[in-house]
Amino acid sequence: MKLYNLKDHTDIVSFSQATKQGLGRNQGLFFPQQLPLFSPVDIEQLLTMNFTQRSAKILSALIGKEIAYTDIQRCVNNAFQFPAPVKAVEQDIGTLELFHGPTLAFKDFGARFMAQILVQVAAQNKITVLTATSGDTGAAVAHAFHHLPNVRVVILYPNGKISPLQEKLFCTLGDNIQTIAVDGDFDACQSLVKQAFDDAELKQTIGLNSANSINISRLLAQICYYFEAYAQLTPTQRHNLVISVPSGNFGNLTAGLFAKSIGLPIKRFIAATNLNDTVPRYLDTGKWLPHATVATLSNAMDVSRPNNWPRIEEIFKRQQWSLQSLSHGAVNDEVTQQTLRELDKKGYLSEPHGAVAYRVLRDQLQTGEYGLFLGTAHPAKFKQVVEAILQRQIELPQALAERIDLPLLSHTMPSDFTRLRTFLMEHEE
Ligand SMILES: *Cc1c(COP(=O)(O)O)cnc(C)c1O
């Protein structure tokens, strides 16, 4: 698989290189030069396989000979160790639950596959993954790399500024996962990470890698669960399928559009956002006018400059689809709360991100269509918010309940690059 840089088409790299590098020159995103196309007969055949077998086939068709099929198969088996079930919500609406992984959100799929691939392509070279988190991404990265050989993971987070539940989720792992509570805010953590990447000697010595969210390997992994959703539907449901994606940085929607590009018959997609609605407004007016980011109940979607958007534009251009065919809608917090209660009355316990996607889907679904919305997080991940809205207690899944009693293993550190540098160079523990 060859990929080009969207900001400089002469910057062309292999899939392995793109995964190691993350971004290209001038911070440009990598985009596949060619995509495979599965015929309707191929699709039928894929649908008869189980999740991991099918995913290995799809990823191998995308990645090509650069990584041996058996290696891809092993990466998939190690990464996708939990299901992605479709649950019925109404007669004409279902949800694809993507939150059965270790950190209770869809990001586990992408993070775990990326981790497997990074270790695979690094061969025997040691890598250090350094990342700053305000809570969620750090957890997905930590779990994804836990116990993998030749990788050390260092995660910085603002001391006292993430929820106790979040902290337990990734600061209790130990082994090759080191967590540092920095005396400062999230920006201070990000600035420390940036200084580390600007330090050429450090970068070289410890094999720094960012494993960040725009990595192409994550998006390829996410294509697989759109096929998994489709495989679980009846022929009637498949016929006029509409998928609503709760969007922040638009990685999930990018993966869905790739799935359609390689032959999965999806009628249309809905881009659903909260009040950070740069994309819906752009699709309505043709003007790209990001506002200041506002805090909402669906906080993983509080993004006003979605960094995957250039990839979406490129897909529409390359496929010669009209951007007009991308349905869209934005939902405020009040409607999100009402919707969560409405879903609960129907017997489906959701959380704010899923509720946003359901709302826009319900409002825009036409007769004869079948709608799926992506359930991107487990309700327990947003326990406090969900309990306040529904006025009742919800239970923690067992894996998380068990973590609560484990001791925190974090180091603490002032917001001082010299201290971080020493820590990184020491290779302690
Ligand atoms: C990250 C995230 C989103 C947004 O996904 P994008 O791929 O960034 O659009 C939605 N819901 C939850 C729970 C998330 O963690």
The ligand as an ORCA input file, in Angstrom:
! r2SCAN-3c Opt
* xyz 0 1
  C     -13.562      9.992     19.884
  C     -15.023      9.833     20.134
  C     -16.010     10.277     19.211
  C     -15.658     11.018     17.958
  O     -15.043     10.190     17.005
  P     -14.239     10.829     15.777
  O     -13.660      9.680     15.052
  O     -13.194     11.720     16.400
  O     -15.209     11.610     14.977
  C     -17.349      9.994     19.473
  N     -17.713      9.369     20.601
  C     -16.809      8.961     21.525
  C     -17.305      8.308     22.761
  C     -15.445      9.166     21.325
  O     -14.560      8.754     22.259
*
